[in-house]
Amino acid sequence: MGLHEAKVGDEVIATLDESNVLLDIHDPNRPIHRHRVVVGTLAYADPFWEVAEVFTSEGLESFSVDSLAGSKLNTLKEGALVRAELDEANVMIDIHPYHRQREQSGISRNTRPRAHSSR
């Protein structure tokens, strides 16, 4: 985590996952080093959840894995398209399956406008 000396009553910036689990915490008075999100194919997941490799547009990248993110690796298979969040130390703190959303243009290519009857 980004803040190690937090005390009760301190103002903080917290990063939570979709289950409201604390992923990271920062002091709002210090510059925040940005987290990074990578999307790619899961190439390798260490059985002990310490290392994961993701093939991204930059090539094969290897990351240390936070224990909380490691437990999520158990649900993913090698070859799966994933979205991973990395902290300032380039440690994977969150990972999920990534689903590309199809662009919606308003009308599907497989449908035709219906004729309306005027009564």
N, C-alpha and C positions, 0 to 999 in steps of 0.2 A: 504494500500500500504506500501511497505517496506521502502520508503524514504519520509520523511515528510518535510525536510528543503531544497529541491532542489531549485536552483536559475537559472535564465537564464544564459546559457553558461556552466553550470556544465555538466561533462561527466556522463552518466548514462547507466545502462543496463535495457532495457525495455522488458517486456513479453507481447506479443499481442495474441489475439485469432484469429480464422480464418477469422474474419471480420475486422481485424486490430483495434480492440478495446483494449485499454490499460488495462491489467489485473494486472500488478505489475511493480514496478520500484525499482532499487537497485543502491547503490553507488558501482562502480567498485573497489574502494580501500578498501572496507570492505569485510570480508568473507561472501559469499552468503550462506544462509541457504537454502537448496534445497527444491523445491516444491515436492510434492508427488502425484502420480497418483494412483487412486484406480479403479478397475473394479469390478462390482458386479450388483446385482439386486436392483433396487430402491424399498425399502420397504415402505417408507413413505415420503411424501412431505407436509410440513406445508402449508396450504392455504395462509398464509401471507408471505411465502418464507423465513422464518427465520431459519428453521431447516429442514434437510433432513436426512433420514436414508437409508443406503445402506448395504445390506447383502453381505459381501466380503468373501474371503477365511479365513479371521481372525474372522469371525462372524459378528454380527450386529453392525455397527458403526454409530454413530450420529455426524453430523457436523452442525455448524453454517453456514449460507449461505450468501455470499456477494449479495448485491441487484442486480448486473448485472447477476450473475449466477442464482439468483432466478427467473428472468424473463424467463430463459430458461426452468425452471422446469415446466412451464405452458404447454409446448409442450410434456412433457413426462408423461407416465402413470405408476402408481405403478405396479411393476412386470416386467418393462422393464429392459433390460440389458444396463447398462450405464458405461461411463468412466468419472470420475470426477477428476479435478485437485484441490489440496489443497495447500494453501500457508504455510508459516512458522508457522503461528498461528493455523494451522489445520482448517482454514476456507475454505469452498468450494468456489473457485473463477471461476470455469468453469465446465460445465457438458454437455455431449452429449450422444446420443444413441451410443452403442458400437456394431459393427458388426464384428463378427469373420470371418476372411478370411480363406477360405479353402486352404489347402496346395496344391500347384500345383506341380505334379510330372512329368509333361511333357506330359503324356498320361492319358486321362480320363479312368476310369474303365469301362465306358459304350460305349467306341468306340473300334473298331477293325481296325487294319491296312488295308488299301485298296490294292488290287492287282493292279499292274501297268502293262499295256500291252506294249510290246516292238514291235514297228512297224518299 
